[in-house]
Structure formats: C-alpha cells, structure tokens
Amino acid sequence: MEHQATGDSMWAFVVIGGFIILGLALAFAKFRNKTTPAQDARTEQATHDLYKEQSRDDAMRG
C-alpha cells in the first residue's frame, strides 16, 4: 500500500510540475516575442508587396 501512495504523489508532482513548466515557457515566449511599431509596419508592407506581386503574376498567367 505504501508503494502505491508514493507512486500517486510522484505522479501528481509530475503533472503539476509539467503544468507549471509549460506555463512558464508560454509566458517567456509571450514576453520575448514583442515587436515594435516599425517592425509591424515593415511586415505589413512586405505582405502587401507580396500580394501585389502574386496578383501581377496571376494576371500574366491568365
């Protein structure tokens, strides 16, 4: 019986620990992945340019 109780508590520790580690990893990624307004503008412009180029290529193909 004692072995089962130890196994259950160990499993609970693993599950709770994994949840905490996952939460910390997500928080770290969220705070590390910030962009500036200049980066956002550059990304938007590049996307717009790619769409325009794709539309031009599609029009040339017919």
C-alpha positions as CSV (number, residue, x, y, z in Angstrom):
1,M,0.0,0.0,0.0
2,E,2.8,2.4,0.8
3,H,4.3,2.0,-2.7
4,Q,1.0,3.0,-4.3
5,A,0.8,6.2,-2.2
6,T,4.3,7.1,-3.2
7,G,3.6,6.5,-6.9
8,D,0.4,8.6,-6.7
9,S,2.2,11.5,-5.1
10,M,5.0,11.3,-7.6
11,W,2.6,11.3,-10.5
12,A,0.8,14.3,-9.0
13,F,4.1,16.1,-8.7
14,V,5.0,15.3,-12.3
15,V,1.6,16.6,-13.6
16,I,1.7,19.8,-11.5
17,G,5.3,20.4,-12.3
18,G,4.7,19.9,-16.0
19,F,1.8,22.4,-15.9
20,I,4.0,25.0,-14.1
21,I,6.9,24.5,-16.6
22,L,4.5,24.8,-19.6
23,G,3.0,28.0,-18.1
24,L,6.4,29.5,-17.6
25,A,7.5,28.6,-21.1
26,L,4.4,30.2,-22.6
27,A,4.9,33.3,-20.5
28,F,8.5,33.5,-21.5
29,A,7.7,33.2,-25.2
30,K,4.9,35.8,-25.0
31,F,7.1,38.4,-23.3
32,R,10.1,37.7,-25.5
33,N,8.1,37.9,-28.8
34,K,7.3,41.6,-28.8
35,T,7.5,43.7,-31.9
36,T,7.9,47.4,-32.4
37,P,5.6,49.5,-34.5
38,A,8.3,49.9,-37.1
39,Q,8.7,46.1,-37.3
40,D,4.9,45.7,-37.6
41,A,4.8,48.3,-40.4
42,R,7.7,46.6,-42.2
43,T,5.9,43.3,-42.0
44,E,2.6,44.7,-43.3
45,Q,4.4,46.4,-46.2
46,A,6.2,43.3,-47.1
47,T,3.0,41.3,-47.1
48,H,1.3,43.9,-49.2
49,D,4.1,43.8,-51.7
50,L,4.0,40.0,-51.9
51,Y,0.2,40.1,-52.5
52,K,0.7,42.7,-55.2
53,E,3.4,40.6,-56.9
54,Q,1.3,37.5,-56.7
55,S,-1.7,39.3,-58.3
56,R,0.5,40.5,-61.1
57,D,1.9,37.0,-61.7
58,D,-1.6,35.6,-61.7
59,A,-2.8,38.2,-64.2
60,M,0.1,37.4,-66.5
61,R,-0.8,33.7,-66.5
62,G,-4.3,34.4,-67.5
